[in-house]
Amino acid sequence: MKKILMAGVMLLALTALLARAQMPFGSVAEQEYGRALWNALQSANLVGENHIMAWPYEGNAPHGDKLVTLESEITLNGQRGTVLVKHNYGPDVTLEQVSNDPGAYLVATTVMFKREGYSAANQDWFFAKYLADATYDVAPDGATPLVGSPTGCVTCHSNAPGEDMVFLNNKY
Ligand code: HEC
C-alpha cells in the first residue's frame, strides 16, 4: 500500500513537472496582465491607431522586415516601469510605405515591460507579442499565447550585450 502511494505521489510530481516544462508561460494570470499592459500602452499612445511614430528601419529575423522601436515609461497596476515597444511591419514594404501608412503594414507588436518583482531569472522583463488586431500571437504549438516569459523571447534576449536582455542599449 505504501509503495502504491509513493508511486502515486511520484507520478503526480512528474505530471506537475512536465506540465511546467510544457507551459512555462501564457498562464491565465499572465494573459490578464498582458491585456492590462496593452491598455496601458494604448493610453500612452504607444500602440493602437495613431500611436506615436518614429522613423522605421530595416529589420532582421525574427523581428519584422521593417521596424520601429519606442522606449518609454508607463504605470501599470501602480507600478512605474520602462517599456520597450517594437512594431514589426512587412512583409514586402519600403520604409517610405511604412512611414506613410504604418497601420496598413503592421504585422505584430513585441513588448518588454520592466515589471518589478516579476521574475528574477528574466531580470523582471515581462514579454508579450501581439498581432495587428491586438490578440496574442501563439507559440509553435499553435495554442500557447506568447505572453509572460515565452521561451523563444527569453532564450534569445538572454544573449543581448550588457547582460540586461536588451539589444537596443545597455542601460538596464
Ligand atoms: C532569435 C532572437 C530573438 C528572438 C527569438 C526575439 N527577439 Fe526581440 N530582439 C532581437 C534582436 C536582435 C533585437 C534588436 C534588433 C532589432 O531592432 O530587431 C530585438 C529587439 C527587441 C525589442 C526592443 C528592445 C531590444 O531588446 O532592443 C523588443 C521589445 C523585443 N525584441 C521583444 C521580443 C519579444 C516579445 C520576443 C518573443 C515573442 C522576442 N523579442 C523574440 C532578437 C530576438
Boltz pocket constraint, residues with backbone or C-beta under 6 A from the ligand:
constraints:
  - pocket:
      binder: B
      contacts: [[A, 59], [A, 60], [A, 61], [A, 62], [A, 63], [A, 67], [A, 69], [A, 84], [A, 85], [A, 86], [A, 110], [A, 111], [A, 112], [A, 127], [A, 128], [A, 129], [A, 146], [A, 150], [A, 152], [A, 153], [A, 154], [A, 156], [A, 157], [A, 160], [A, 165], [A, 166], [A, 167], [A, 168], [A, 169]]
      max_distance: 6.0
